[in-house]
Amino acid sequence: MIHHHLTTALRVAVNYYLDADNQASTIAQLYAPAHDESALIQIIEELRNAPPKVIPHATAGAQKLPLIVAQQLSRAVIHRPLGGHSGGLEQTISRQTAMVEIMAAGVEATETLSQMVVLALHALRSDFLRNGYLSFQFEDVAELAPQEQLAAEELGVFVRRVNISAMLHDTASRNSFSTDEIIGTLTLNLSPLGRVRPI
C-alpha cells in the first residue's frame, strides 16, 4: 500500500517543483553544486517540457522516460496491539519498505529528479504521519548497479534508487465476515480443548 501513497504524494510534489510559478522556490531548495543556476533552470525547463510520469511498479503498458516508479518491497506484521482487536476491529502494526526508482535520459535530469524526490519525502513526512503512519523515513539513495552503468554508457539511461521505511497501523472490521457461532473443535490431543471460530 505504501507504493500507492508514494505515487500520489510524489505526483503532487513533482508537479509543484516543475510549475513555472514555483521555479524560484524550487531552485532555492535544490542542492546542485555541479551546476550554476542557469544550468539548473535549463534542466528544469527540459523536465517541464517532458514531465516525468509517476507510477506504481508493474504498471501495464510501455512507459517513456523520464519515469518515477514507486515499489513496495516488503510488509511484515510486527505487533498486534490491544490484544489484536478492539471495538470490532482487528489491529496490527506493520513495517513496510519501499523503493522509488528515478529514470531519465541523462545524468543531470536523473540527478535533479532524484533531489526533487528526496526533498518531497522530507517535506511530506508529516502528511504521512497525519494519515495513519507511525513512522516514515527516507533511508538512502543507492548508486548505479553495474548493469545500469552499462545501459547508461550505451543508451544514455540513468537510474537512481531511493529507499524508504515506514510503520503503519492497520485495521480491518471483524463484523463483516465472522459470527460468534462456534463451528468446530480443535483437539490435537491438547488440554484444555481448543475452540475454532470462523476467520
N, C-alpha and C positions, 0 to 999 in steps of 0.2 A: 504493500500500500504506500510505503514511503516514496516509491518512484513516481506515483501519480501526484502526490503532494509536491514533490520536487519539480515535476513537469509544469504544474500550474504556477508555482512560485517563480520559477526561472523564466517562464514566458513573460510574466508581468515585468520582472526585473530587466530582462534584456530589451524589451520594448521601451522601458523607461530610459535606459542608458543610451539607446540609439535614437531616441526622439531628439530632433534638432533643437527643440526648446530647452532641453536639459543638457546640451553639449558642454557648456562651461562647467557645470557641476560634475559631469562625468569625467572630464579631463582632469579636474582638480583632484578627483578621487583615485584615478588610475596611477599606478606606480610603474613608470616606464623609463628607467634611466638610460636605456639604449636609444631612445628616440627624443627628438625635440618636439615641441608642441605641434608644429606644423606637420610633422610626420605622423603623429598620433591622430591629428584631425583627418588626415588623408585616409588612414586605416579605418577610422570610424565612419567616414563617408562611404568608403567601399562596402563596409558591412551594412550600412543603412540602405545602399542601393541593392544589395543582395543579402537580405537579412537571414540570420540562421533560423532553422526550423528546430523547435524544441519538442522532442517526442519521447515517449517511453520506449524502453528496449523492446526489440522484436516487433516493431510496428510493421504491418504489412506494406508491401509495395517498395519500389526503388526510391531511394532518397537522394537528393542532391546536396552537395556541400554549399555552405557550411552547415554543420549539424551539432546539436547539443542533445545527448542521449542519456536519459536517467534510467538506471537499472537497479532493482533491489537484489542484493547479493545473498542476504540471509535474514531469517526471522526466527528467533528462538524464545520460547516462554521461559522466563527465569523466576517468576514469582506468581503465586495465586493469593492475592490479598484478601482479607476479611473472610478467611476460611474458604475462599474460592467463589463465594456467592453472597449476594446481599440484595434485598429488595427485588427479588425476581430476576436478578442479573448475574450471569456468570462473569467473573472478572479475572483477568490475567495482566501481568506486565511482561512485555516482550522487548528483547533487544533486537534492533534491526540495523543492518548495514546496507549501504547503497554506494553506487559509483556513478559519477557523471563523466561522460566522455565528451570532449570537445574536439571536433574535427573540422579542419579548414584547409583550403589550398594555399598554404603559405605559412611560414613560421610566425610572421608578425600578426596576422589575423588570428591565428590559433592562440598566441600568447595574450593578445588583447581580450579575446573572448574568455580565456581562462581567468584573467584578472576580474572580468565582469562577474563571472560565476562565483568566484571566491568572495568578492565584495557583497554579492547578493546573499550568499549563505550567511555571512556575518550579519548583514543588515536585517535579514528576515528571521533570525533565530527567535526573537521574542514572539513573532507571529506563530511559529510552530509551537512554542510553549503555551501560548494562549489557546491553542486548538487541540489540546489533549496530549502533547508530547511532554514527557517528564524530563528528558534531556535531549539536546540536539546540538551536535558539534561537527564542525569541519575538521577532518583529521590531517590530510596531506594532499599534495599534488605529486603524482608519480611522474617519473621520467619516461621517455620513449622506450618501448620494448625493441629488441633488435630487429624483429620483422617489420615493425613500423618505421624504423630508421631506414631500412632498405626501401620500403614503399615511398618514404619521403624523398629519398635520393632520386628514385626513378620516376615518380608520379607527382611529386610536389604536394603530397598529402601528409599533414602533420596531425598528431593526436596527443592530447593531454588528458590524464585521468585525475579526477578529484574524488577523494573518498570521504564518506560521511558515516557517522554512527549516531544512533538515537535510541531512546527508550520510550515506549508508548503504552499507555493504559488502555487495554482493550476490554470492551464489554459486549455481551450478547444476551438477549432476552431468553429466559428458560421457559416462559409461559407459552410461547408459540408452538412448541413441539411436544413437550412432555406432559404427562399427567401424574397424579400421585399414586396411581394404581400399580401395585407390585405385580410383575409379570413372571416371576420365577424365583428360584432359589439358587444360591451359589454354594455348593457343598465342598467339593475338593478335599474332603476329609478334614476340613478346618473346624475349629471350635472356638467361639460360637459360630453358628452357621451365618454365612453372609446372605444378603438380600440384593437382588438385582432389580434396578429400575430402568425404564427407557432412558436413552441418552437424550 
